[in-house]
Amino acid sequence: MIKEIVNIQTNSKIEMIDITTHVASFVQNNQIKSGRVSVFIPHTTAGVTINENCDDDVQYDLNTALNKLFPNNINIKHFEGNSQAHLLSSLIGVSLDIFVEDNKLMLGKWQGIYFWEFDGSRKRQFYIIKAE
């Protein structure tokens, strides 16, 4: 199995970090000509998504909408007080596949891959794996 573990530091409670260059470098460095790569987040309070990478207002809008969907002050029982982060991680998901062609990620013109923090700030990691 070809994989890479990437360590990152998040700085905010809810934050989107563009990891597209990490994934693209993995494809280049491992000479993956075609197929797909997977990104996996080994945390229960973070996620991964593909979304627009041109206008930072999109990130603001997404984070604002998620806070309204699952407010931090909902009546919950989890003793750590971070149930909002667990809910958001489950909603967004912790893995995704990206297709590769001609040694490049098959992303749309405006798409980027984002690590999505829901319980920061924290030291985090994510895995990039060549899918078999």
N, CA, C and O atoms as CSV, one atom per row, in Angstrom:
chain,resi,resn,atom,element,x,y,z
A,1,MET,N,N,0.849,-1.180,0.000
A,1,MET,CA,C,0.000,0.000,0.000
A,1,MET,C,C,0.892,1.240,0.000
A,1,MET,O,O,1.843,1.334,0.775
A,2,ILE,N,N,0.577,2.170,-0.863
A,2,ILE,CA,C,1.285,3.440,-0.904
A,2,ILE,C,C,0.464,4.452,-0.118
A,2,ILE,O,O,-0.692,4.716,-0.447
A,3,LYS,N,N,1.076,5.024,0.934
A,3,LYS,CA,C,0.339,6.003,1.737
A,3,LYS,C,C,1.284,7.042,2.305
A,3,LYS,O,O,2.498,6.844,2.365
A,4,GLU,N,N,0.704,8.144,2.717
A,4,GLU,CA,C,1.437,9.213,3.372
A,4,GLU,C,C,0.583,9.735,4.516
A,4,GLU,O,O,-0.632,9.878,4.382
A,5,ILE,N,N,1.222,10.017,5.631
A,5,ILE,CA,C,0.544,10.633,6.765
A,5,ILE,C,C,1.017,12.080,6.841
A,5,ILE,O,O,2.217,12.345,6.913
A,6,VAL,N,N,0.070,13.012,6.823
A,6,VAL,CA,C,0.390,14.436,6.847
A,6,VAL,C,C,-0.078,15.012,8.184
A,6,VAL,O,O,-1.237,14.846,8.566
A,7,ASN,N,N,0.819,15.682,8.884
A,7,ASN,CA,C,0.495,16.349,10.149
A,7,ASN,C,C,0.187,17.812,9.877
A,7,ASN,O,O,0.900,18.476,9.125
A,8,ILE,N,N,-0.882,18.311,10.494
A,8,ILE,CA,C,-1.236,19.719,10.360
A,8,ILE,C,C,-1.643,20.265,11.725
A,8,ILE,O,O,-1.979,19.511,12.639
A,9,GLN,N,N,-1.607,21.564,11.840
A,9,GLN,CA,C,-2.068,22.264,13.039
A,9,GLN,C,C,-3.255,23.121,12.639
A,9,GLN,O,O,-3.155,23.939,11.724
A,10,THR,N,N,-4.375,22.939,13.318
A,10,THR,CA,C,-5.522,23.809,13.073
A,10,THR,C,C,-5.488,24.935,14.104
A,10,THR,O,O,-4.892,24.798,15.172
A,11,ASN,N,N,-6.132,26.044,13.768
A,11,ASN,CA,C,-6.021,27.233,14.611
A,11,ASN,C,C,-7.338,27.766,15.133
A,11,ASN,O,O,-7.344,28.646,15.994
A,12,SER,N,N,-8.452,27.258,14.634
A,12,SER,CA,C,-9.771,27.763,15.028
A,12,SER,C,C,-10.683,26.601,15.369
A,12,SER,O,O,-10.422,25.458,14.991
A,13,LYS,N,N,-11.755,26.904,16.089
A,13,LYS,CA,C,-12.742,25.877,16.421
A,13,LYS,C,C,-13.285,25.218,15.165
A,13,LYS,O,O,-13.293,23.993,15.053
A,14,ILE,N,N,-13.734,26.024,14.231
A,14,ILE,CA,C,-14.191,25.513,12.940
A,14,ILE,C,C,-13.362,26.194,11.863
A,14,ILE,O,O,-13.307,27.421,11.788
A,15,GLU,N,N,-12.716,25.382,11.029
A,15,GLU,CA,C,-11.767,25.919,10.062
A,15,GLU,C,C,-11.618,24.956,8.892
A,15,GLU,O,O,-11.600,23.738,9.073
A,16,MET,N,N,-11.512,25.509,7.703
A,16,MET,CA,C,-11.245,24.723,6.508
A,16,MET,C,C,-9.812,24.996,6.059
A,16,MET,O,O,-9.420,26.148,5.872
A,17,ILE,N,N,-9.040,23.929,5.889
A,17,ILE,CA,C,-7.652,24.050,5.464
A,17,ILE,C,C,-7.507,23.369,4.106
A,17,ILE,O,O,-7.817,22.187,3.963
A,18,ASP,N,N,-7.041,24.109,3.122
A,18,ASP,CA,C,-6.863,23.580,1.774
A,18,ASP,C,C,-5.684,22.602,1.773
A,18,ASP,O,O,-4.549,22.992,2.048
A,19,ILE,N,N,-5.954,21.340,1.465
A,19,ILE,CA,C,-4.913,20.306,1.435
A,19,ILE,C,C,-4.682,19.792,0.014
A,19,ILE,O,O,-4.046,18.755,-0.176
A,20,THR,N,N,-5.193,20.509,-0.975
A,20,THR,CA,C,-5.085,20.072,-2.366
A,20,THR,C,C,-3.635,19.862,-2.775
A,20,THR,O,O,-3.316,18.866,-3.425
A,21,THR,N,N,-2.753,20.781,-2.406
A,21,THR,CA,C,-1.354,20.643,-2.826
A,21,THR,C,C,-0.699,19.411,-2.212
A,21,THR,O,O,0.147,18.787,-2.851
A,22,HIS,N,N,-1.074,19.047,-0.982
A,22,HIS,CA,C,-0.541,17.820,-0.373
A,22,HIS,C,C,-0.937,16.603,-1.198
A,22,HIS,O,O,-0.114,15.728,-1.469
A,23,VAL,N,N,-2.209,16.556,-1.595
A,23,VAL,CA,C,-2.715,15.397,-2.338
A,23,VAL,C,C,-2.111,15.366,-3.746
A,23,VAL,O,O,-1.724,14.304,-4.233
A,24,ALA,N,N,-2.033,16.520,-4.391
A,24,ALA,CA,C,-1.437,16.593,-5.729
A,24,ALA,C,C,0.040,16.190,-5.694
A,24,ALA,O,O,0.512,15.498,-6.596
A,25,SER,N,N,0.764,16.612,-4.672
A,25,SER,CA,C,2.174,16.226,-4.536
A,25,SER,C,C,2.323,14.723,-4.329
A,25,SER,O,O,3.241,14.106,-4.869
A,26,PHE,N,N,1.429,14.140,-3.554
A,26,PHE,CA,C,1.444,12.698,-3.343
A,26,PHE,C,C,1.301,11.967,-4.678
A,26,PHE,O,O,2.018,11.003,-4.944
A,27,VAL,N,N,0.377,12.431,-5.509
A,27,VAL,CA,C,0.168,11.821,-6.827
A,27,VAL,C,C,1.432,11.953,-7.673
A,27,VAL,O,O,1.874,10.981,-8.286
A,28,GLN,N,N,2.012,13.147,-7.706
A,28,GLN,CA,C,3.231,13.389,-8.485
A,28,GLN,C,C,4.401,12.564,-7.957
A,28,GLN,O,O,5.081,11.884,-8.725
A,29,ASN,N,N,4.634,12.622,-6.654
A,29,ASN,CA,C,5.792,11.942,-6.058
A,29,ASN,C,C,5.732,10.430,-6.190
A,29,ASN,O,O,6.769,9.771,-6.262
A,30,ASN,N,N,4.539,9.881,-6.222
A,30,ASN,CA,C,4.379,8.430,-6.338
A,30,ASN,C,C,4.060,7.993,-7.762
A,30,ASN,O,O,3.751,6.828,-8.010
A,31,GLN,N,N,4.139,8.936,-8.690
A,31,GLN,CA,C,3.946,8.673,-10.114
A,31,GLN,C,C,2.676,7.862,-10.383
A,31,GLN,O,O,2.694,6.857,-11.093
A,32,ILE,N,N,1.590,8.324,-9.802
A,32,ILE,CA,C,0.295,7.669,-10.007
A,32,ILE,C,C,-0.277,8.221,-11.311
A,32,ILE,O,O,-0.751,9.357,-11.359
A,33,LYS,N,N,-0.230,7.423,-12.349
A,33,LYS,CA,C,-0.634,7.883,-13.687
A,33,LYS,C,C,-2.149,7.952,-13.825
A,33,LYS,O,O,-2.681,8.903,-14.398
A,34,SER,N,N,-2.844,6.949,-13.301
A,34,SER,CA,C,-4.310,6.944,-13.360
A,34,SER,C,C,-4.832,6.078,-12.225
A,34,SER,O,O,-4.098,5.294,-11.624
A,35,GLY,N,N,-6.109,6.240,-11.950
A,35,GLY,CA,C,-6.736,5.507,-10.849
A,35,GLY,C,C,-7.387,6.483,-9.901
A,35,GLY,O,O,-8.092,7.402,-10.317
A,36,ARG,N,N,-7.139,6.272,-8.602
A,36,ARG,CA,C,-7.701,7.191,-7.621
A,36,ARG,C,C,-6.877,7.147,-6.349
A,36,ARG,O,O,-6.181,6.176,-6.054
A,37,VAL,N,N,-6.984,8.234,-5.613
A,37,VAL,CA,C,-6.383,8.309,-4.290
A,37,VAL,C,C,-7.500,8.584,-3.294
A,37,VAL,O,O,-8.519,9.192,-3.622
A,38,SER,N,N,-7.281,8.124,-2.082
A,38,SER,CA,C,-8.238,8.360,-1.003
A,38,SER,C,C,-7.594,9.260,0.036
A,38,SER,O,O,-6.394,9.178,0.297
A,39,VAL,N,N,-8.414,10.118,0.624
A,39,VAL,CA,C,-7.998,10.932,1.765
A,39,VAL,C,C,-8.855,10.478,2.938
A,39,VAL,O,O,-10.081,10.417,2.840
A,40,PHE,N,N,-8.199,10.160,4.046
A,40,PHE,CA,C,-8.904,9.683,5.234
A,40,PHE,C,C,-8.501,10.524,6.436
A,40,PHE,O,O,-7.318,10.785,6.656
A,41,ILE,N,N,-9.492,10.943,7.210
A,41,ILE,CA,C,-9.292,11.739,8.416
A,41,ILE,C,C,-9.522,10.825,9.623
A,41,ILE,O,O,-10.657,10.407,9.848
A,42,PRO,N,N,-8.479,10.496,10.417
A,42,PRO,CA,C,-8.639,9.578,11.542
A,42,PRO,C,C,-9.070,10.273,12.838
A,42,PRO,O,O,-8.500,10.037,13.903
A,43,HIS,N,N,-10.073,11.123,12.725
A,43,HIS,CA,C,-10.556,11.872,13.892
A,43,HIS,C,C,-12.085,11.873,13.879
A,43,HIS,O,O,-12.700,11.821,12.814
A,44,THR,N,N,-12.690,11.930,15.054
A,44,THR,CA,C,-14.158,11.931,15.147
A,44,THR,C,C,-14.746,13.333,15.210
A,44,THR,O,O,-15.963,13.491,15.298
A,45,THR,N,N,-13.895,14.348,15.166
A,45,THR,CA,C,-14.382,15.728,15.219
A,45,THR,C,C,-13.794,16.579,14.086
A,45,THR,O,O,-13.589,17.782,14.245
A,46,ALA,N,N,-13.531,15.943,12.956
A,46,ALA,CA,C,-13.034,16.633,11.765
A,46,ALA,C,C,-13.581,15.891,10.552
A,46,ALA,O,O,-14.135,14.800,10.681
A,47,GLY,N,N,-13.422,16.485,9.384
A,47,GLY,CA,C,-13.903,15.860,8.163
A,47,GLY,C,C,-13.096,16.305,6.964
A,47,GLY,O,O,-12.116,17.039,7.090
A,48,VAL,N,N,-13.522,15.850,5.801
A,48,VAL,CA,C,-12.850,16.208,4.549
A,48,VAL,C,C,-13.917,16.412,3.479
A,48,VAL,O,O,-14.912,15.689,3.431
A,49,THR,N,N,-13.697,17.399,2.628
A,49,THR,CA,C,-14.666,17.702,1.582
A,49,THR,C,C,-13.965,18.297,0.367
A,49,THR,O,O,-12.812,18.719,0.446
A,50,ILE,N,N,-14.665,18.324,-0.739
A,50,ILE,CA,C,-14.233,19.038,-1.933
A,50,ILE,C,C,-15.215,20.182,-2.134
A,50,ILE,O,O,-16.430,19.989,-2.132
A,51,ASN,N,N,-14.657,21.387,-2.307
A,51,ASN,CA,C,-15.514,22.543,-2.545
A,51,ASN,C,C,-14.724,23.628,-3.252
A,51,ASN,O,O,-13.575,23.416,-3.641
A,52,GLU,N,N,-15.336,24.779,-3.416
A,52,GLU,CA,C,-14.712,25.871,-4.163
A,52,GLU,C,C,-13.435,26.351,-3.494
A,52,GLU,O,O,-13.374,26.499,-2.273
A,53,ASN,N,N,-12.410,26.591,-4.315
A,53,ASN,CA,C,-11.130,27.048,-3.778
A,53,ASN,C,C,-10.747,28.441,-4.281
A,53,ASN,O,O,-9.579,28.824,-4.217
A,54,CYS,N,N,-11.715,29.189,-4.774
A,54,CYS,CA,C,-11.416,30.505,-5.358
A,54,CYS,C,C,-11.838,31.647,-4.443
A,54,CYS,O,O,-11.113,32.634,-4.320
A,55,ASP,N,N,-12.974,31.533,-3.810
A,55,ASP,CA,C,-13.540,32.621,-3.019
A,55,ASP,C,C,-13.651,32.179,-1.559
A,55,ASP,O,O,-14.434,31.284,-1.241
A,56,ASP,N,N,-12.873,32.799,-0.675
A,56,ASP,CA,C,-12.893,32.445,0.749
A,56,ASP,C,C,-14.253,32.675,1.403
A,56,ASP,O,O,-14.537,32.112,2.460
A,57,ASP,N,N,-15.094,33.500,0.779
A,57,ASP,CA,C,-16.433,33.719,1.319
A,57,ASP,C,C,-17.251,32.432,1.326
A,57,ASP,O,O,-18.154,32.279,2.149
A,58,VAL,N,N,-16.946,31.501,0.414
A,58,VAL,CA,C,-17.655,30.219,0.397
A,58,VAL,C,C,-17.386,29.470,1.695
A,58,VAL,O,O,-18.306,28.889,2.272
A,59,GLN,N,N,-16.144,29.472,2.163
A,59,GLN,CA,C,-15.820,28.823,3.434
A,59,GLN,C,C,-16.589,29.467,4.584
A,59,GLN,O,O,-17.147,28.770,5.431
A,60,TYR,N,N,-16.617,30.777,4.610
A,60,TYR,CA,C,-17.370,31.499,5.637
A,60,TYR,C,C,-18.845,31.095,5.593
A,60,TYR,O,O,-19.446,30.813,6.630
A,61,ASP,N,N,-19.420,31.069,4.398
A,61,ASP,CA,C,-20.832,30.723,4.244
A,61,ASP,C,C,-21.107,29.292,4.699
A,61,ASP,O,O,-22.103,29.041,5.378
A,62,LEU,N,N,-20.241,28.358,4.336
A,62,LEU,CA,C,-20.422,26.959,4.747
A,62,LEU,C,C,-20.344,26.825,6.262
A,62,LEU,O,O,-21.182,26.161,6.872
A,63,ASN,N,N,-19.347,27.450,6.868
A,63,ASN,CA,C,-19.203,27.373,8.325
A,63,ASN,C,C,-20.376,28.019,9.047
A,63,ASN,O,O,-20.830,27.505,10.069
A,64,THR,N,N,-20.870,29.132,8.533
A,64,THR,CA,C,-22.028,29.813,9.123
A,64,THR,C,C,-23.270,28.930,9.028
A,64,THR,O,O,-24.026,28.805,9.991
A,65,ALA,N,N,-23.472,28.327,7.872
A,65,ALA,CA,C,-24.644,27.457,7.679
A,65,ALA,C,C,-24.586,26.241,8.597
A,65,ALA,O,O,-25.604,25.852,9.169
A,66,LEU,N,N,-23.403,25.634,8.746
A,66,LEU,CA,C,-23.282,24.478,9.636
A,66,LEU,C,C,-23.543,24.855,11.087
A,66,LEU,O,O,-24.158,24.086,11.826
A,67,ASN,N,N,-23.084,26.024,11.500
A,67,ASN,CA,C,-23.357,26.484,12.866
A,67,ASN,C,C,-24.839,26.686,13.110
A,67,ASN,O,O,-25.317,26.481,14.226
A,68,LYS,N,N,-25.578,27.087,12.073
A,68,LYS,CA,C,-27.030,27.245,12.223
A,68,LYS,C,C,-27.733,25.892,12.210
A,68,LYS,O,O,-28.730,25.696,12.905
A,69,LEU,N,N,-27.212,24.968,11.423
A,69,LEU,CA,C,-27.801,23.624,11.345
A,69,LEU,C,C,-27.624,22.871,12.668
A,69,LEU,O,O,-28.564,22.263,13.180
A,70,PHE,N,N,-26.401,22.923,13.212
A,70,PHE,CA,C,-26.081,22.293,14.493
A,70,PHE,C,C,-25.436,23.331,15.402
A,70,PHE,O,O,-24.209,23.407,15.466
A,71,PRO,N,N,-26.231,24.132,16.107
A,71,PRO,CA,C,-25.635,25.147,16.988
A,71,PRO,C,C,-24.857,24.501,18.125
A,71,PRO,O,O,-25.154,23.381,18.540
A,72,ASN,N,N,-23.874,25.208,18.613
A,72,ASN,CA,C,-23.019,24.691,19.674
A,72,ASN,C,C,-23.766,24.515,20.993
A,72,ASN,O,O,-23.307,23.775,21.863
A,73,ASN,N,N,-24.900,25.179,21.155
A,73,ASN,CA,C,-25.615,25.132,22.437
A,73,ASN,C,C,-26.816,24.185,22.428
A,73,ASN,O,O,-27.729,24.349,23.238
A,74,ILE,N,N,-26.834,23.205,21.535
A,74,ILE,CA,C,-27.959,22.256,21.526
A,74,ILE,C,C,-27.907,21.404,22.792
A,74,ILE,O,O,-26.841,21.223,23.380
A,75,ASN,N,N,-29.046,20.889,23.204
A,75,ASN,CA,C,-29.150,20.089,24.420
A,75,ASN,C,C,-28.588,18.698,24.146
A,75,ASN,O,O,-29.241,17.872,23.508
A,76,ILE,N,N,-27.388,18.447,24.626
A,76,ILE,CA,C,-26.693,17.188,24.372
A,76,ILE,C,C,-26.198,16.588,25.674
A,76,ILE,O,O,-26.159,17.267,26.700
A,77,LYS,N,N,-25.818,15.307,25.637
A,77,LYS,CA,C,-25.381,14.619,26.841
A,77,LYS,C,C,-23.880,14.342,26.878
A,77,LYS,O,O,-23.337,14.087,27.953
A,78,HIS,N,N,-23.202,14.383,25.745
A,78,HIS,CA,C,-21.782,14.045,25.697
A,78,HIS,C,C,-20.998,14.937,26.661
A,78,HIS,O,O,-21.051,16.163,26.565
A,79,PHE,N,N,-20.274,14.314,27.588
A,79,PHE,CA,C,-19.658,15.043,28.694
A,79,PHE,C,C,-18.555,16.004,28.266
A,79,PHE,O,O,-18.264,16.952,28.996
A,80,GLU,N,N,-17.931,15.793,27.110
A,80,GLU,CA,C,-16.842,16.678,26.682
A,80,GLU,C,C,-17.339,18.014,26.119
A,80,GLU,O,O,-16.563,18.958,25.973
A,81,GLY,N,N,-18.621,18.085,25.809
A,81,GLY,CA,C,-19.178,19.332,25.311
A,81,GLY,C,C,-18.883,19.619,23.853
A,81,GLY,O,O,-19.047,20.754,23.403
A,82,ASN,N,N,-18.450,18.613,23.104
A,82,ASN,CA,C,-18.129,18.838,21.702
A,82,ASN,C,C,-18.989,17.994,20.758
A,82,ASN,O,O,-18.544,17.582,19.687
A,83,SER,N,N,-20.223,17.750,21.180
A,83,SER,CA,C,-21.117,16.956,20.333
A,83,SER,C,C,-21.364,17.619,18.978
A,83,SER,O,O,-21.548,16.928,17.976
A,84,GLN,N,N,-21.370,18.950,18.943
A,84,GLN,CA,C,-21.521,19.639,17.659
A,84,GLN,C,C,-20.449,19.145,16.691
A,84,GLN,O,O,-20.752,18.855,15.534
A,85,ALA,N,N,-19.206,19.046,17.144
A,85,ALA,CA,C,-18.106,18.606,16.291
A,85,ALA,C,C,-18.307,17.161,15.818
A,85,ALA,O,O,-18.019,16.840,14.665
A,86,HIS,N,N,-18.796,16.301,16.698
A,86,HIS,CA,C,-19.062,14.907,16.307
A,86,HIS,C,C,-20.178,14.844,15.255
A,86,HIS,O,O,-20.075,14.101,14.279
A,87,LEU,N,N,-21.229,15.618,15.459
A,87,LEU,CA,C,-22.327,15.659,14.488
A,87,LEU,C,C,-21.843,16.149,13.124
A,87,LEU,O,O,-22.190,15.569,12.095
A,88,LEU,N,N,-21.048,17.209,13.117
A,88,LEU,CA,C,-20.566,17.767,11.856
A,88,LEU,C,C,-19.623,16.803,11.146
A,88,LEU,O,O,-19.668,16.684,9.922
A,89,SER,N,N,-18.776,16.118,11.897
A,89,SER,CA,C,-17.885,15.131,11.298
A,89,SER,C,C,-18.682,14.009,10.629
A,89,SER,O,O,-18.351,13.570,9.528
A,90,SER,N,N,-19.724,13.558,11.303
A,90,SER,CA,C,-20.567,12.505,10.725
A,90,SER,C,C,-21.315,12.995,9.491
A,90,SER,O,O,-21.484,12.254,8.523
A,91,LEU,N,N,-21.758,14.236,9.531
A,91,LEU,CA,C,-22.478,14.807,8.396
A,91,LEU,C,C,-21.569,14.980,7.178
A,91,LEU,O,O,-21.951,14.607,6.069
A,92,ILE,N,N,-20.391,15.531,7.367
A,92,ILE,CA,C,-19.468,15.815,6.266
A,92,ILE,C,C,-18.755,14.550,5.802
A,92,ILE,O,O,-18.582,14.349,4.600
A,93,GLY,N,N,-18.347,13.709,6.719
A,93,GLY,CA,C,-17.638,12.477,6.375
A,93,GLY,C,C,-16.142,12.610,6.586
A,93,GLY,O,O,-15.593,13.712,6.607
A,94,VAL,N,N,-15.493,11.461,6.742
A,94,VAL,CA,C,-14.067,11.445,7.053
A,94,VAL,C,C,-13.204,10.877,5.931
A,94,VAL,O,O,-11.997,10.711,6.104
A,95,SER,N,N,-13.801,10.583,4.801
A,95,SER,CA,C,-12.987,10.085,3.690
A,95,SER,C,C,-13.608,10.484,2.360
A,95,SER,O,O,-14.807,10.741,2.254
A,96,LEU,N,N,-12.750,10.524,1.356
A,96,LEU,CA,C,-13.231,10.745,-0.004
A,96,LEU,C,C,-12.208,10.207,-0.980
A,96,LEU,O,O,-11.030,10.058,-0.653
A,97,ASP,N,N,-12.672,9.919,-2.177
A,97,ASP,CA,C,-11.820,9.456,-3.269
A,97,ASP,C,C,-11.730,10.542,-4.325
A,97,ASP,O,O,-12.707,11.236,-4.610
A,98,ILE,N,N,-10.540,10.679,-4.902
A,98,ILE,CA,C,-10.328,11.619,-5.993
A,98,ILE,C,C,-9.707,10.837,-7.142
A,98,ILE,O,O,-8.714,10.133,-6.957
A,99,PHE,N,N,-10.286,10.963,-8.311
A,99,PHE,CA,C,-9.763,10.262,-9.471
A,99,PHE,C,C,-8.513,10.958,-9.996
A,99,PHE,O,O,-8.354,12.172,-9.867
A,100,VAL,N,N,-7.632,10.157,-10.592
A,100,VAL,CA,C,-6.364,10.642,-11.138
A,100,VAL,C,C,-6.288,10.230,-12.602
A,100,VAL,O,O,-6.597,9.093,-12.959
A,101,GLU,N,N,-5.874,11.163,-13.435
A,101,GLU,CA,C,-5.653,10.878,-14.851
A,101,GLU,C,C,-4.452,11.687,-15.305
A,101,GLU,O,O,-4.324,12.862,-14.962
A,102,ASP,N,N,-3.563,11.056,-16.081
A,102,ASP,CA,C,-2.351,11.722,-16.573
A,102,ASP,C,C,-1.539,12.333,-15.442
A,102,ASP,O,O,-1.001,13.431,-15.582
A,103,ASN,N,N,-1.448,11.619,-14.310
A,103,ASN,CA,C,-0.643,12.032,-13.165
A,103,ASN,C,C,-1.159,13.304,-12.500
A,103,ASN,O,O,-0.399,13.996,-11.823
A,104,LYS,N,N,-2.470,13.626,-12.688
A,104,LYS,CA,C,-3.069,14.830,-12.096
A,104,LYS,C,C,-4.417,14.490,-11.471
A,104,LYS,O,O,-5.122,13.586,-11.919
A,105,LEU,N,N,-4.755,15.238,-10.426
A,105,LEU,CA,C,-6.069,15.090,-9.808
A,105,LEU,C,C,-7.147,15.543,-10.792
A,105,LEU,O,O,-6.988,16.560,-11.468
A,106,MET,N,N,-8.222,14.801,-10.870
A,106,MET,CA,C,-9.329,15.163,-11.752
A,106,MET,C,C,-10.328,16.038,-10.995
A,106,MET,O,O,-11.463,15.634,-10.741
A,107,LEU,N,N,-9.888,17.222,-10.648
A,107,LEU,CA,C,-10.745,18.189,-9.971
A,107,LEU,C,C,-11.222,19.225,-10.980
A,107,LEU,O,O,-10.539,19.513,-11.962
A,108,GLY,N,N,-12.396,19.776,-10.725
A,108,GLY,CA,C,-12.896,20.857,-11.556
A,108,GLY,C,C,-12.072,22.117,-11.351
A,108,GLY,O,O,-11.308,22.227,-10.392
A,109,LYS,N,N,-12.235,23.053,-12.252
A,109,LYS,CA,C,-11.449,24.290,-12.257
A,109,LYS,C,C,-11.469,25.008,-10.910
A,109,LYS,O,O,-10.449,25.560,-10.497
A,110,TRP,N,N,-12.589,25.012,-10.229
A,110,TRP,CA,C,-12.739,25.773,-8.987
A,110,TRP,C,C,-12.729,24.881,-7.747
A,110,TRP,O,O,-13.038,25.353,-6.654
A,111,GLN,N,N,-12.382,23.605,-7.893
A,111,GLN,CA,C,-12.452,22.688,-6.760
A,111,GLN,C,C,-11.124,22.562,-6.021
A,111,GLN,O,O,-10.050,22.564,-6.624
A,112,GLY,N,N,-11.229,22.451,-4.704
A,112,GLY,CA,C,-10.096,22.167,-3.839
A,112,GLY,C,C,-10.512,21.149,-2.797
A,112,GLY,O,O,-11.701,20.960,-2.538
A,113,ILE,N,N,-9.527,20.495,-2.202
A,113,ILE,CA,C,-9.764,19.482,-1.166
A,113,ILE,C,C,-9.475,20.146,0.181
A,113,ILE,O,O,-8.426,20.762,0.369
A,114,TYR,N,N,-10.419,20.011,1.110
A,114,TYR,CA,C,-10.302,20.694,2.399
A,114,TYR,C,C,-10.387,19.740,3.577
A,114,TYR,O,O,-11.301,18.919,3.668
A,115,PHE,N,N,-9.416,19.861,4.482
A,115,PHE,CA,C,-9.523,19.294,5.820
A,115,PHE,C,C,-10.419,20.252,6.590
A,115,PHE,O,O,-10.178,21.459,6.609
A,116,TRP,N,N,-11.461,19.704,7.229
A,116,TRP,CA,C,-12.434,20.568,7.910
A,116,TRP,C,C,-12.399,20.286,9.405
A,116,TRP,O,O,-12.847,19.236,9.865
A,117,GLU,N,N,-11.870,21.221,10.139
A,117,GLU,CA,C,-11.779,21.133,11.601
A,117,GLU,C,C,-13.091,21.582,12.221
A,117,GLU,O,O,-13.669,22.589,11.813
A,118,PHE,N,N,-13.564,20.815,13.229
A,118,PHE,CA,C,-14.792,21.178,13.935
A,118,PHE,C,C,-14.591,21.317,15.442
A,118,PHE,O,O,-15.535,21.647,16.159
A,119,ASP,N,N,-13.374,21.070,15.931
A,119,ASP,CA,C,-13.134,21.080,17.380
A,119,ASP,C,C,-11.724,21.585,17.690
A,119,ASP,O,O,-11.021,21.022,18.530
A,120,GLY,N,N,-11.327,22.643,17.007
A,120,GLY,CA,C,-9.954,23.136,17.128
A,120,GLY,C,C,-9.783,24.103,18.277
A,120,GLY,O,O,-10.736,24.439,18.980
A,121,SER,N,N,-8.591,24.530,18.450
A,121,SER,CA,C,-7.429,24.225,17.636
A,121,SER,C,C,-6.763,22.934,18.139
A,121,SER,O,O,-6.768,22.623,19.331
A,122,ARG,N,N,-6.187,22.195,17.168
A,122,ARG,CA,C,-5.613,20.890,17.508
A,122,ARG,C,C,-4.487,20.521,16.541
A,122,ARG,O,O,-4.386,21.050,15.434
A,123,LYS,N,N,-3.646,19.592,17.005
A,123,LYS,CA,C,-2.710,18.929,16.111
A,123,LYS,C,C,-3.485,17.784,15.471
A,123,LYS,O,O,-4.084,16.962,16.164
A,124,ARG,N,N,-3.466,17.741,14.168
A,124,ARG,CA,C,-4.246,16.742,13.434
A,124,ARG,C,C,-3.369,16.049,12.406
A,124,ARG,O,O,-2.225,16.438,12.170
A,125,GLN,N,N,-3.929,15.023,11.806
A,125,GLN,CA,C,-3.276,14.364,10.684
A,125,GLN,C,C,-4.332,13.834,9.739
A,125,GLN,O,O,-5.498,13.663,10.095
A,126,PHE,N,N,-3.885,13.582,8.527
A,126,PHE,CA,C,-4.734,12.906,7.562
A,126,PHE,C,C,-3.872,11.985,6.723
A,126,PHE,O,O,-2.666,12.187,6.582
A,127,TYR,N,N,-4.518,10.966,6.167
A,127,TYR,CA,C,-3.809,9.980,5.347
A,127,TYR,C,C,-4.181,10.200,3.893
A,127,TYR,O,O,-5.330,10.494,3.562
A,128,ILE,N,N,-3.192,10.053,3.043
A,128,ILE,CA,C,-3.419,9.995,1.606
A,128,ILE,C,C,-2.988,8.596,1.177
A,128,ILE,O,O,-1.872,8.171,1.475
A,129,ILE,N,N,-3.857,7.892,0.489
A,129,ILE,CA,C,-3.615,6.483,0.152
A,129,ILE,C,C,-3.892,6.265,-1.314
A,129,ILE,O,O,-4.897,6.748,-1.835
A,130,LYS,N,N,-3.023,5.549,-1.983
A,130,LYS,CA,C,-3.301,5.140,-3.358
A,130,LYS,C,C,-4.340,4.031,-3.284
A,130,LYS,O,O,-4.086,2.972,-2.711
A,131,ALA,N,N,-5.498,4.274,-3.857
A,131,ALA,CA,C,-6.580,3.288,-3.809
A,131,ALA,C,C,-6.263,2.156,-4.771
A,131,ALA,O,O,-5.791,2.388,-5.885
A,132,GLU,N,N,-6.520,0.951,-4.342
A,132,GLU,CA,C,-6.269,-0.238,-5.166
A,132,GLU,C,C,-7.493,-0.594,-5.978
A,132,GLU,O,O,-7.471,-1.566,-6.733
